Amino acid sequence: MEFLTPPPVRWLDAGHAPAPEAGPATGEEQRREPATSPNGNGHLASFVSAPRRRAPASQFAIDRMELEDVSIAYAQKPAVKSVSLPVRQGEVLALIGPSGCGKTTLLRSLNRLTELTRGASLQGRITLDGVDITTIEPTLLRRRVTMVFQQPNPFPMSVFDNIAYVLREMGSRRPRKRALEGPVLEALDRAGLLEEVRDNLDHPALRLSGGQQQRLCIARALAVQPEVLLLDEPCSALDPQSTQVIEDLIVRLREEVAVVIVTHNLQQAYRIADNVAFMYLGELVEYGTVGSMFGSPHQQRTKDYVSGAFG
């Protein structure tokens, strides 16, 4: 078959310069890119000419994590093959590609969740602020690199206690409720949920809507003040309105934490990402800015995927 052997990685210079999307922003910046095909045939996916959800980004990004020749296997069967990528605060990195290409496996390796799977093995090096993550105690690492999963998974307790629980687990002593009010409210505010639940903090979290539950999970992840936020298909089970709210939240959060999101939704990646990594059959085919990846990718496999030829 034509697509059995992925082409070699070709690196694009994402750099630290401001992304090519430019122009004044009032509230949400609305930008339109030329609706031209990367291979000149006029059939590039139509969403490339749609508005993107943008908030002004900082001029400089901060290196948080680095993946160097990372390969992952399950029972000696390769799932990820020699991937190198930067993860930066101030940017949203989107991992895209068809099902089974290794996106989620790679994401889970960033806070050592992959090693919980029996038979899993990892080669290469992943660093957090220059320190090899294998030298960091796993519980501490997962506070610094937190993860939100595909399905909202609030604890079966009150809205307040969902956040308070992780804060209590961080300390050697269990602080009282009054001492936790400030951090809990701050986390809910950062997740854009505070105004909706302020009068219902003692209500069961499971009574919240799906979108609210997912933002509560994001608030819970943010409560421990992480440096990196991992998101595995966070909107796949949500309605369009809830998806929009969470996408806007992700764009705002990238100034505070490095954000890595796995998504099958190319439109979503186009709307919110600063840089995009396209994976296929475990290999990194191409990496670059969102403008280059959707507007003029260098690899034919990338062109075919973003134009809908396969996936």
N, C-alpha and C positions, 0 to 999 in steps of 0.2 A: 504493500500500500504506500501511497505517496507520503503519509505522515508518520511512518513508523520510526524514522530516525530524525530526531530534532537537529536543527542546525546548531553550530557552535555559538557560544555566547558572544555577543558583540556589545561592548560597553558604550554607552552614551554619556557624555560629560554633563551630569546633572549639576555638579558644582555646588557652590553656596550662594550663587547670585540669585537675585529675585527671579521668580518664574516668569516666563514670557507673557503671562496674562497681565496686562497693564491697563491703566485707565482709572478715572476717579471712582470711588466707591461711596455710595450713600446707603448706609445700612448694609444690605447684602449687595455685593458687586455683581452686576449682570454683564456677562461677556458673551459675544458670539464669535465662533471661529469659522473660517471659510468652510463651506460644505463641499470640499473637494476630496476625492479619493486619494489615498496614499499611493496607489499604483496608477493613478491617472484615468481610471475608467468610469469615474463618476458614481461609484456604487458604495462609497464609504457609508457606514451606518449613520442614519439621519440625526442621531442625538448629538453628533459633533457640532451641529449648527444650533443646538439648544442652549439656553442660558445655563451657566454654571453657578453653583452656590459658593460664593467666595467672601471671605472676610479679609481685611488687610493683614498681610503676614509680616513678621519681623524681617528685617533686612538680612540678619544672620541666623543660620541654623546651628544647633549645638549637637555635636556628635555624642550619641548615647551608647549605641551598641554597634558592633562590627561582626559580621559573619565572614569567616575566612575558610574557603574550600570545605564547606559543611556538607557531609554526606551522611544519610540516615538509612538504615536498613531494618526490616522486620524479619526475623528468622533468616537472615542473610539475603533477603530479597530487597534490592535497592528501592527506596521510595523517594529519596532526594539525592541528587548527584552533584557534588562539588559546587555548591552555591556560595557566592560571595556577594554581600550586600551591606550598605550602611543603613543605620536607623538613626534618625536625627529629630531632636526636639525642634519644633517650629515647622515641621512638615508632616503630612499624612502620606504614609507609604501604603499603597494598595497592592496586594498580591492577587493576580488574576490568572485564569487558566481553566480548562475543562475539569470536570470532576475526576478525582483520582490522580491529579498531576503532582501532588505533594505540597499544596499550599498550606493546609491545616497542619500537616506533620511538621513543616518548617516553622509555622507560627508557634506550635506547642513546644518546640525545642528551645525557644527563646527564654522560657522560664523553667526548663527542665521537666516539663510534663511528659514529654516523649519517653523519658527513661522509666516512667511508671508502667509502660506497656511491656509485658513479658516478651523477651526475645528481641527487644529493640537495641540497636547499637548506633553510636554516633562517632564520626570521625571529623577532624577539622577543629576549628576554634571559634568560640563565640565569646565576645568580651562585653562587659558592661562598665562604662567609664574606664576602659583600659584594663580591667581585671577579668581574667578568665572565669566564666560563670561556674565552672566545675569546682572552683575553690571557694565558692560562696555557699553557705549553708542553705539548702533548698527552701526552707520556710522563709528565711530572710530574703532570698532572691525573689520569691513570689510576692513579697510585699513591695519590692522595688519594681518588679515587672509583673503587673497584675493583668488578669484576663477576664473578659466577658464572653459568654458562650452564645451559641446560636439561639437556644431557647431560654427565655427569662427564667431564672431559678431563685426567686426570693425565698428566704427562710420562712417557715410557717410560724411567724411571730409578727409583732407590730412593725409598722414602718420605722419608727424610732429604733427599735431593737435590732432591726436588720443592719443598721449602720453601727449602732453601739456595740454589737457583738464583736465585730472585727477590731474595734478600738480597744475593747476590754482584753481581747486576746493578745494584743501587742504588748501590754504592760505586765509587770510582775505582780502588781496589785490590781484589784478590780475597782476602778473608780466608780463613784456614785453617779446616779443619773444626772444630777445637776451639773456635775463637772464635765459631763459629756455633751451637754446641750449645745454648746458653741461649736465643737467639731462636727456634730451630727448635722446641724443646720447649715454649716459651711459646705459640707459634702453635698447635701441636697441642693443647695444653691448652685454649686458648680455644675451639677448635672441638670440644671434647669427644671427642677421638680419642686422646689420649696414652696412657691406660691400656690401650687395645686394641692399640696398635702399639709400645709402649715396647721390647719385646724383639725387634721385627722391623723396626727402622728401616732396616736395610740390604737388606731384601727388596724386590722389584719392586713398585711401587705398583699395577701392573695386576693383581696377584694379590689385591688387596683386594676386598671385596664392593662392590656398586654404591653402597650407602649410605655405606660407609667412603670410597670414592673421592670422593663428593661432599663429604663433610666434609673430606677432604684438600684439595680445591679451595677450600673455604671457609677452611681454615687457611692456604693459600697466599695467598689474598686478604688475610687479616688480618695476615700477616707484615710487610707494608709499613706497618702502623699507619695505615690509612685513616681518613678522617672519615665517609665514606659507603660503604655496602655495597649493591650492586645485585644482585638475584636474579631471574633470568628462568626462571620455572617450575622451581625447583630440585628439586622432588620428583616431577615428572611421570613419570619413568622408574623410580621406586623403589617398593618394596613398602610396605605400611602400617606395619610396624614401623620401617623406616628413615625413613619420612616423619615418624612421631611424634618420633623422636630429633632430626631436623633442625628440626622445628617448635619443640620445646622449646629448642633451641639459638638459634633466631632470636629468641624472646621474651627470652632472657637477654642476647643481644648488643645489643639495642636501647639498653641503658644505656651501652654503650661507643661505638657508632657509630650514625649514622642509617641505617635500613634501609628500602629500597624494594623491594617484591616484586611481580612480575607473576604472576598466577595465574588460571587458568580455574576453579579449584576454589573455589566459594563457601563450602563448609564450611571449607576451609583459611583463607580470608580471615576468616571469622567467628571461628575459633579463635585466630588469632594477631595480627590487626591492631588497631591503636589508631584509625587513621583510614583511610577507604576513599574512593577516587576511581573513579566509574563512568564509563566512556567508551563512546561509541557513534558509529560512522561518523566517527571522528576528533575528535569534540567531547567536552568534559567536560560530562556531563549533570548530575552532582551530586557534591558532596564533603562529607563530614562524619564524625563519630565512628562507630565500628562499631555502637554501640547505635542511633543514629538511622538509619543507612543500612539496617540489617536489621530494625529494629523499627518505625520510623515515617518512611520516606523521604518527601520532599516532592514529588518529581516522579513522575508516573504511569509514565514509562518505567522509572524505577528500581524502582518497585513491581512492574511486570510482570517485570523481569529477575530480581530476587532471589526472586520467587515461582515462577519457572520457566516463565513464559508464553512466553518466547522465549530464544534463546541458543545 
